[in-house]
């Protein structure tokens, strides 16, 4: 899900200013949030997050490919066959993403208990939901901060 936001991310800071987070800053906040919510030890976090971010980077590549395909479809002169190729690529990317997550789940299970992996999944959804709510609040003059530990 990190893949959604790219290298630079505008976020609403608690001090009522808009700031830019680098990819590294974003990941540091995400790591702290997930670590706390899932109750990871330092040792678990040190083993888990390199794999987690490796998976996220690979998912980002798939997402980039999907966006390229979607942009191709904007061409009004596309044939039905070309749209079919785009759809095939979109669905193949979804399958590849699911297979990637299955592969990494097995790797994660060598490091963490199933319960902690589950808690990370929940925390990850919460992190992104709060981030999106914060961005939505920013557009509407709200003051919702980026999820912090």
Secondary structure, 3 states (H helix, E strand, C coil): CHHHHCCCEEEECCCCCEEEECHHHHHHHHHHHHHHHHCCCHHHHHHHHHHHHHHHHHHHHHHHHHHHHHHHCCCCCCCHHHHHHHHHHHHHHHHHHHHHHHHHHHHHHCCCCHHHHHHHHHHHHHHHHHHHHHHHHHHCCCCCCCCCC
